[in-house]
Amino acid sequence: MTTDWTRGYASDIDYTRGWYRELSPLWLDTALALAGVAPPQGGDGAVWLELGCGHGLSALALAAARPDMTVIAVDFNPTHIHGAQRLARAAGLANIRLMEADFADLAEDAAGLLPPVDYVALHGVYTWVGEESRGHIARLISRRLKPGGAAYLSYNCLPGWAAAMPVQYLLNAYGQALPGPKAAAGDQARDLLLHLLNQAAGYFSGNAAASARADRLRGATAPYLVHEYMHSGWRPAYHAQVAEDLAAAKLSYAGSAAWVENFPDLMMTWSQQEMAASAPTRALAETVKDYITNQPLRRDIFVRGPLTLDARQRVARLGALRLVALGEPGAALPEFTLPLGAPDPEISRLFHPVLALLAGGPATLADLVEHLARTLADWGPDSAGHLLRAIAILVAGDVLAPCLADAQIQAALPGVRRLNQALLADSLVTAASPDTDTRLPERLASAVTGGGILASVEEMRALAAHWAGEVVMPTDALSRLARLGVV
Ligand SMILES: C[S@@+](CC[C@H](N)C(=O)[O-])C[C@H]1O[C@@H](n2cnc3c(N)ncnc32)[C@H](O)[C@@H]1O
């Protein structure tokens, strides 16, 4: 092993504490059903592996919410793993293994450290690490993912990133050349870029996408700047290249973990869809789609030996999908923008009836279809398709989430509560300054969704007070968190 354990990956500053809903098996299985592909066989007792888990928050929430599953999360940064292990211990989670390891060691895994796995998840890792590490990741997946297993990878993609790559280049090159800690160097490099932007440097004045990207650096924190941009191996990739890397591990592209992206008509006009569909390979069809949408990040699911669901199987799987509303009943909806603009009115007219039904508690998609077909006068043959699209859009906007079965929720509640207590204690105890709110976790674990849900500062304060034995005012301050299985 090299003496520089970082392999060019910036590790002298703590990473931001992210939660990612796409990593959960329930989420991935549903995305696969939308794409018409059978989920992994694991079911209860599945083994789930995350590579490059950062602080491990998504893995901890999953372990708490799914005591039936084995959760393994790997990162080579000991600070990340140490913090996650402390939280796991404080929450008494017995089904999670947090491993400090390099992908290189696990790719060969002569010691048999990893069992065969049903899911492998990498969020924001593949195009942040160097080519050597990408090879290790592909080899590791090839050796450990079971037949039918799913691999989720989100990555910076091309051409969506192409125009702004020089922003990363200068930020990284400048930041690496400056002496001293990376955080300060990153700040200085960002100032240089903003100065160039303000001085109307030709690159920026001729390039709106790069200007927008540089402008977004303005409010970025040092940990984000360093971890997002300052790695020597950082390299966005075309989907076709990633698909080729993973083909060596016998993986095939199956669909997108961004549910909306599994509906070509939500992403492209009819003639654009025809152009993409006429590409000589599936990988190139997806790549052509990326030229059309120009998105900078893909959320791909690859499957080892995918099986196609027939229409009846797909309807059965999607009909059983349970959904829960995340906000308070009557809360304003966010503005939804798709690559083609606002959703078609045939779709958006279903938002409110869906939310009205879910205000009474979780319901399955089959329940929703049955209810809407009975109550909407103009429900027609295309309406179920519009409903699926409406659900995918509401889920994308964090208005709805997939939801576990009641028995699973009951089994999850004790561990989820303990994890949330540990998360709040961790943040409140370590913060005794006006800065307190910025130390609060961005999300809390939910026994209902099986992942992390956004909670307001007021809700977190109320929850901490409740757990400290204080009387919480107003008395309904915790009602949403209770409904979502946080407390
Ligand atoms: C951009 S961060 C993403 C972290 C997390 N998945 C997230 O999205 O918040 C990439 C992570 O991969 C880890 N990493 C990078 N190279 C690695 C390697 N060779 N072996 C193990 N972990 C690695 C880093 O320590 C870091 O936590």
The ligand as an ORCA input file, in Angstrom:
! r2SCAN-3c Opt
* xyz 0 1
  C     -17.016     13.032     -2.100
  S     -16.990     12.038     -0.662
  C     -18.626     11.368     -0.613
  C     -18.987     10.890      0.752
  C     -20.433     10.409      0.892
  N     -20.719      9.283      0.016
  C     -21.356     11.564      0.598
  O     -21.831     11.691     -0.530
  O     -21.572     12.367      1.515
  C     -16.035     10.602     -1.116
  C     -15.725      9.683      0.069
  O     -14.945      8.579     -0.428
  C     -13.887      8.312      0.492
  N     -12.784      7.708     -0.293
  C     -12.076      8.294     -1.295
  N     -11.174      7.432     -1.792
  C     -11.297      6.274     -1.096
  C     -10.627      5.008     -1.152
  N      -9.633      4.788     -2.016
  N     -11.012      4.035     -0.301
  C     -12.025      4.265      0.600
  N     -12.684      5.453      0.700
  C     -12.336      6.439     -0.136
  C     -13.543      9.675      1.092
  O     -12.924      9.585      2.349
  C     -14.920     10.352      1.162
  O     -15.552     10.131      2.399
*
